[in-house]
């Protein structure tokens, strides 16, 4: 129980930030292209409570993959719905990859501070858990960014593929969306998802933190 609480305190804040920014980025890009749906629904906000999906958040602790409530988007407002949805889809994982870079830069700054600051129990009590959150933030955002780029609808990667395909193929591929979440759960629970994405995530994690 203590281990779970420690994990919750370390992983919880960066996870909420990652999920919030991911959904906010979707809504912001949609709004940029003329869709007010997310704003009208109160979802164009950095308040994590507006985006939180309790099951999706807890899932991250057990299957190492989580999700938030999807921001509502109505492509009818876009001048070019297909292209608009492509950019909206891309915004989510792109925001997580940029946030991973920001967390990595902060981790390196903390490492420098630890080298130059004189040792004290108070400084250690603050810096050690904060550094744990920052390092976890790198990992969490890489997980969300990489997994969401998989070409499986309704993941963002699937929507990106739909935006790149010719209209006829895009319609066929879009029809697979009803099965996408089931496929994703099977991949996660069978361990296949980890075998696909973990080598990429671990490589990027090492690259950013060394």
C-alpha positions, 0 to 999 in steps of 0.5 A: 500500500505504501509503495502504491501511495509513493507511486501515486505521489510521484507519478500523479502530478506529471500524469495529470499534466500530460493528459491535460496538455494532450487534450488541451492541445487538441481543443486549442488546434481545433479552435484555431481552425474554427471549431468552438466545440471544446470551448463551448463544452468548457474543455478549452482549459488547463484544469485537469478535472475537466479532462480527467477520466478516472479509469484511464488515469488508474489504468496507467498504474496497472497497464502503463497506458492511460487516457483522458476524456477525449475533447469534443471536436466537430470537423464541420467547422473546418474549411478542410475537415480532413486536413483539419482533423489531421492537425488536431490529431497530431497536436496531442502526441506532439504536445507530449513529446515537447513536454517530455523535452521540457521535463528532460531539460528540467531534470538536467537543471536539477542535476546541476543544482544538486552538484553546486548546492551544499548538502542539507537534509531539507534540500534532499527531502525536496529535490529527490521527490521532485526529481522523481516527478520530473524523470517520471514526467519524461517517461509518461509523456514519451509513453503517451506520445509514442503510443498515441502515434500508433496507426490504430483508430481511434488513437491519434496516429490512426486519425493522422493516417486517415488524414493522409490517405485518399478519401476512399481508403480513408473511409475504409480505414475509418470504419475500423475505429469501432474495433480499435479500442478492443485491439489496443486493450488486447495488445496491452494485456497480452504484452504485445503493446510493450514489445512494440513501443518500449524499445522506442520509449527506452531509447528516447528516454536514455537519449533525453536524460544522458 
